[in-house]
Amino acid sequence: MAPVINGKVIFNEVPTGYPEPGKTLIYQEETIDPNTITLAPGEWLVKVLVLSVDPYLRERMAAPSETYFDAFPLGAPIENFGVGLVLRSENPAFKPGDHVYGIMDFAHYAVCRDSVLAKGHVIDNTHKLSWSTYVGAAGMPGETAYYGWKEYARSKEGEIAFVSTGAGAVGSLVVQLAKRDGMKVIASAGSDDKVKYLREIGVDVAFNYKTTNTLEVLKKEGPVDVYWDNVGGPTLEAALETAANRGRIIVCGMISSYNGETPHVFKDLTVIMSKTLSINGFLVTDLEAKYMDEFRATMPKLLASDEISFREDLTRGLENSAEAILSVQKGTNTGKKVIIVADA
Ligand SMILES: NC(=O)c1ccc[n+]([C@@H]2O[C@H](COP(=O)([O-])OP(=O)(O)OC[C@H]3O[C@@H](n4cnc5c(N)ncnc54)[C@H](OP(=O)(O)O)[C@@H]3O)[C@@H](O)[C@H]2O)c1
């Protein structure tokens, strides 16, 4: 292979609020020769095809002492879940031509290795899903919804679930898992278009939290047996206030506080005791060993057969990554945000 241009998205500056394209993240190009890049034992070189854009990337754009994740090093490319075509390999599990899921740099060509976030694995694409699906509904966000729901919901037919950010990558799958368990589902989202999508995927009570008061909806439609929290803040407070006795609160994310906002102060947490609520925070990686095989055996089939639907919001071109990352933080994405870096 002849020398090629390799673009990279570099972490340039720790942001104080939203990440700013051209300031927090900058796009740079260099010429590389894929044939001469050194690979250590266990590493493999890929042509990057798709990259996932996830809310937690903002948590990694922090000073090392301020984040629970590994902070991105300044001056180096950011990384995330992706699918790449293997060009060369020093890992016996992969050979040139394989499509491998794993953690990779935001770059056109990336040297990969197993990471605490994901061990690389060859995608067995029996169901002919697009590569973007493997970083969305069939990838980490899908795993998050599936593992967290299975582990903590203890759902019963006829019970009531509330899902915030219900139209997003994780939320839209949680909504459908709750419906499959026979629950009445309430879900919120930040635009009328997203509310329309919620109705299409079977949500019983869908509302725009920017124009409709969440607490009032929950008082009318609750009490809430299971609350799947993607946002934290006043939405979590409303869910606590309207929780059913023995309610389950699953804290998946708190995106309302990722961009430097003042933390929400909760007025009254005594309901946790008086209603004997269970509150579980979790990280998807914690539950991998228990559910990953089951997920990989079931979810791609459900997605291919449209038994579970998903919505994607694709951004073409690595150079547009910073804008795509910002859109997920601001909520202007209209489904699972994925960057299409190359077609094959
Ligand atoms: N625990 C884990 O291991 C794990 C793994 C993956 C994801 N997560 C968490 O799950 C949540 C959803 O992630 P996702 O990948 O599915 O993202 P997503 O829903 O596809 O995109 C993020 C969405 O968050 C909403 N949002 C942004 N700012 C908000 C704010 N200030 N208040 C309320 N909502 C806001 C927006 O939707 P609206 O337009 O509806 O506001 C935006 O579209 C995030 O909190 C993420 O951190 C956790």
The ligand as an SDF file (V2000), in Angstrom:
LIG
                    3D

 48 52  0  0  0  0  0  0  0  0999 V2000
  -23.7520    3.8430   32.1830 N   0  0  0  0  0  0  0  0  0  0  0  0
  -23.1960    3.5280   31.0080 C   0  0  0  0  0  0  0  0  0  0  0  0
  -22.3570    2.6160   30.9070 O   0  0  0  0  0  0  0  0  0  0  0  0
  -23.6040    4.3010   29.7920 C   0  0  0  0  0  0  0  0  0  0  0  0
  -23.3060    3.8470   28.5100 C   0  0  0  0  0  0  0  0  0  0  0  0
  -23.7790    4.5660   27.4040 C   0  0  0  0  0  0  0  0  0  0  0  0
  -24.5060    5.7380   27.6040 C   0  0  0  0  0  0  0  0  0  0  0  0
  -24.7350    6.1640   28.8710 N   0  0  0  0  0  0  0  0  0  0  0  0
  -25.5150    7.3740   29.1300 C   0  0  0  0  0  0  0  0  0  0  0  0
  -26.7960    7.2070   28.5590 O   0  0  0  0  0  0  0  0  0  0  0  0
  -27.3170    8.4830   28.1970 C   0  0  0  0  0  0  0  0  0  0  0  0
  -27.8070    8.4350   26.7560 C   0  0  0  0  0  0  0  0  0  0  0  0
  -26.7060    8.1670   25.9110 O   0  0  0  0  0  0  0  0  0  0  0  0
  -26.9300    7.9300   24.3410 P   0  0  0  0  0  0  0  0  0  0  0  0
  -25.6750    7.3840   23.8030 O   0  0  0  0  0  0  0  0  0  0  0  0
  -28.1850    7.1980   24.1480 O   0  0  0  0  0  0  0  0  0  0  0  0
  -27.0650    9.4200   23.7820 O   0  0  0  0  0  0  0  0  0  0  0  0
  -28.2250   10.0190   22.8880 P   0  0  0  0  0  0  0  0  0  0  0  0
  -29.4890    9.9340   23.6750 O   0  0  0  0  0  0  0  0  0  0  0  0
  -28.2240    9.4180   21.5480 O   0  0  0  0  0  0  0  0  0  0  0  0
  -27.7690   11.5350   22.7620 O   0  0  0  0  0  0  0  0  0  0  0  0
  -27.7040   12.3490   23.8890 C   0  0  0  0  0  0  0  0  0  0  0  0
  -29.0610   13.0040   24.1440 C   0  0  0  0  0  0  0  0  0  0  0  0
  -29.0700   13.5730   25.4490 O   0  0  0  0  0  0  0  0  0  0  0  0
  -30.0760   14.5620   25.5010 C   0  0  0  0  0  0  0  0  0  0  0  0
  -29.5770   15.7240   26.2340 N   0  0  0  0  0  0  0  0  0  0  0  0
  -28.5120   16.4760   25.9420 C   0  0  0  0  0  0  0  0  0  0  0  0
  -28.3720   17.4570   26.8580 N   0  0  0  0  0  0  0  0  0  0  0  0
  -29.3730   17.3130   27.7320 C   0  0  0  0  0  0  0  0  0  0  0  0
  -29.7520   18.0110   28.9010 C   0  0  0  0  0  0  0  0  0  0  0  0
  -29.0790   19.0740   29.3430 N   0  0  0  0  0  0  0  0  0  0  0  0
  -30.8470   17.5980   29.5640 N   0  0  0  0  0  0  0  0  0  0  0  0
  -31.5350   16.5310   29.1220 C   0  0  0  0  0  0  0  0  0  0  0  0
  -31.2030   15.8100   28.0120 N   0  0  0  0  0  0  0  0  0  0  0  0
  -30.1300   16.2100   27.3390 C   0  0  0  0  0  0  0  0  0  0  0  0
  -30.4320   14.9260   24.0600 C   0  0  0  0  0  0  0  0  0  0  0  0
  -31.7120   14.3620   23.7780 O   0  0  0  0  0  0  0  0  0  0  0  0
  -33.0370   15.2520   23.9430 P   0  0  0  0  0  0  0  0  0  0  0  0
  -33.1760   16.0290   22.6660 O   0  0  0  0  0  0  0  0  0  0  0  0
  -34.0960   14.2520   24.1430 O   0  0  0  0  0  0  0  0  0  0  0  0
  -32.8010   16.1500   25.1270 O   0  0  0  0  0  0  0  0  0  0  0  0
  -29.3660   14.2180   23.2620 C   0  0  0  0  0  0  0  0  0  0  0  0
  -29.8360   13.8550   21.9900 O   0  0  0  0  0  0  0  0  0  0  0  0
  -26.2100    9.4870   28.4600 C   0  0  0  0  0  0  0  0  0  0  0  0
  -26.4100   10.0790   29.7180 O   0  0  0  0  0  0  0  0  0  0  0  0
  -24.9650    8.6260   28.4830 C   0  0  0  0  0  0  0  0  0  0  0  0
  -23.9230    9.2070   29.2370 O   0  0  0  0  0  0  0  0  0  0  0  0
  -24.2990    5.4730   29.9610 C   0  0  0  0  0  0  0  0  0  0  0  0
  1  2  1  0
  2  3  2  0
  2  4  1  0
  4  5  1  0
  4 48  2  0
  5  6  2  0
  6  7  1  0
  7  8  2  0
  8  9  1  0
  8 48  1  0
  9 10  1  0
  9 46  1  0
 10 11  1  0
 11 12  1  0
 11 44  1  0
 12 13  1  0
 13 14  1  0
 14 15  2  0
 14 16  1  0
 14 17  1  0
 17 18  1  0
 18 19  2  0
 18 20  1  0
 18 21  1  0
 21 22  1  0
 22 23  1  0
 23 24  1  0
 23 42  1  0
 24 25  1  0
 25 26  1  0
 25 36  1  0
 26 27  1  0
 26 35  1  0
 27 28  2  0
 28 29  1  0
 29 30  1  0
 29 35  2  0
 30 31  1  0
 30 32  2  0
 32 33  1  0
 33 34  2  0
 34 35  1  0
 36 37  1  0
 36 42  1  0
 37 38  1  0
 38 39  2  0
 38 40  1  0
 38 41  1  0
 42 43  1  0
 44 45  1  0
 44 46  1  0
 46 47  1  0
M  CHG  2   8   1  16  -1
M  END
$$$$
